[in-house]
Each structure stands twice: as C-alpha cells, then as structure tokens.
Amino acid sequence: GYEVRFYRVSDLVDTLERVWKEGKLQQFRNKFKKVDLIILDELCEALHNSSYGKLIIM
C-alpha cells in the first residue's frame, strides 16, 4: 500500500539536470508529493566516480 520510487543515482541526476534546464523542475518535484519511499541505488558508486562526490567525502 506504499508509493515507492526506485532510482539509480546517476539516472536521477541526469533527469534533474534535464528538467532544470527545461524549466520543469517544479513539475518533477510534484511527482513526489505522494511518494512514501525513494530508493537510491548505486549512491556510493556515483559519489566515487564524480569530482563532486570526492568533495563531499573529504
């Protein structure tokens, strides 16, 4: 009975960048209003493979 979303972190980041550039970030955010749980897969891999992630870890 729960509303769940599953994302690979790299795909979610790509989607966020795309909707931000298109000016549709608010519409994308609205999709999560009734979501109870968001599962983020491969977070450690995404952080390890990006320069941004290396800044967070340090």
Secondary structure, DSSP 8 states (H G I E B T S, - for coil): ---EEEEEHHHHHHHHHHHHHTT-HHHHHHTTTT-SEEEEESHHHHHHTSHHHHHHH-
